[in-house]
Amino acid sequence: MVSKELLDELDRNHIEYIVGMRMRKAKEVGEVLKTGGKYKVVRDKLRVKEVWCDANRYIICYNPIQAEYDEKAREEMVAKLESQIKSYGD
């Protein structure tokens, strides 16, 4: 598990590391996502770009197929919630 304590320990011991995590877990998420730059196409389903925020290096990965799936899932959830809200009003 990734924890602040673990990352701090790795930093104190000057150990280089790579951590995979969802962006919503990073405190710098807004800064990282609004940083410009072009994605490099790695494969049909994978684009990446490098972003530095303070002393932290982020490799942002974007999968257009996953993005489409996630968008549809959000739309379905919104429709379900709107239906539930409407039924409470009846």
C-alpha positions as semicolon CSV with decimal commas, in nm:
position;residue;x (nm);y (nm);z (nm)
1;M;0,000;0,000;0,000
2;V;0,115;0,349;-0,078
3;S;0,122;0,578;0,221
4;K;0,275;0,915;0,294
5;E;0,493;0,750;0,558
6;L;0,627;0,497;0,308
7;L;0,701;0,762;0,046
8;D;0,868;0,984;0,307
9;E;1,087;0,690;0,414
10;L;1,189;0,621;0,056
11;D;1,276;0,990;0,010
12;R;1,478;1,001;0,335
13;N;1,681;0,704;0,215
14;H;1,726;0,853;-0,134
15;I;1,558;0,552;-0,292
16;E;1,412;0,617;-0,635
17;Y;1,068;0,468;-0,690
18;I;0,768;0,455;-0,917
19;V;0,420;0,455;-0,769
20;G;0,107;0,385;-0,969
21;M;-0,199;0,566;-0,840
22;R;-0,520;0,725;-0,953
23;M;-0,490;1,100;-0,991
24;R;-0,767;1,177;-0,744
25;K;-0,534;1,045;-0,472
26;A;-0,263;1,303;-0,547
27;K;-0,285;1,634;-0,364
28;E;-0,140;1,816;-0,667
29;V;-0,404;1,673;-0,901
30;G;-0,537;2,010;-1,017
31;E;-0,193;2,150;-1,087
32;V;-0,077;1,834;-1,264
33;L;-0,385;1,803;-1,485
34;K;-0,388;2,166;-1,595
35;T;-0,023;2,153;-1,699
36;G;0,001;2,168;-2,073
37;G;0,201;1,947;-2,300
38;K;0,137;1,692;-2,565
39;Y;0,066;1,330;-2,504
40;K;0,296;1,078;-2,671
41;V;0,109;0,791;-2,833
42;V;0,252;0,469;-2,695
43;R;-0,012;0,233;-2,837
44;D;-0,360;0,265;-2,981
45;K;-0,505;0,256;-2,632
46;L;-0,238;0,448;-2,442
47;R;-0,111;0,804;-2,445
48;V;0,135;0,941;-2,189
49;K;0,295;1,270;-2,092
50;E;0,545;1,376;-1,829
51;V;0,456;1,652;-1,582
52;W;0,673;1,797;-1,305
53;C;0,508;1,953;-1,001
54;D;0,753;2,084;-0,744
55;A;1,008;1,803;-0,712
56;N;0,762;1,531;-0,812
57;R;0,753;1,375;-1,156
58;Y;0,420;1,247;-1,283
59;I;0,363;1,030;-1,587
60;I;0,003;1,092;-1,690
61;C;-0,159;0,803;-1,877
62;Y;-0,471;0,844;-2,087
63;N;-0,663;0,555;-2,237
64;P;-0,936;0,684;-2,475
65;I;-1,126;0,354;-2,461
66;Q;-1,134;0,360;-2,080
67;A;-1,232;0,728;-2,089
68;E;-1,531;0,645;-2,310
69;Y;-1,634;0,361;-2,080
70;D;-1,603;0,587;-1,774
71;E;-1,811;0,860;-1,940
72;K;-2,091;0,613;-2,017
73;A;-2,082;0,481;-1,660
74;R;-2,112;0,838;-1,524
75;E;-2,404;0,912;-1,758
76;E;-2,582;0,595;-1,646
77;M;-2,531;0,686;-1,280
78;V;-2,664;1,038;-1,334
79;A;-2,970;0,901;-1,514
80;K;-3,034;0,655;-1,231
81;L;-3,000;0,925;-0,965
82;E;-3,225;1,163;-1,159
83;S;-3,486;0,889;-1,179
84;Q;-3,462;0,826;-0,805
85;I;-3,494;1,198;-0,729
86;K;-3,795;1,226;-0,957
87;S;-3,963;0,927;-0,789
88;Y;-3,920;1,089;-0,445
89;G;-4,103;1,396;-0,572
90;D;-4,411;1,193;-0,669
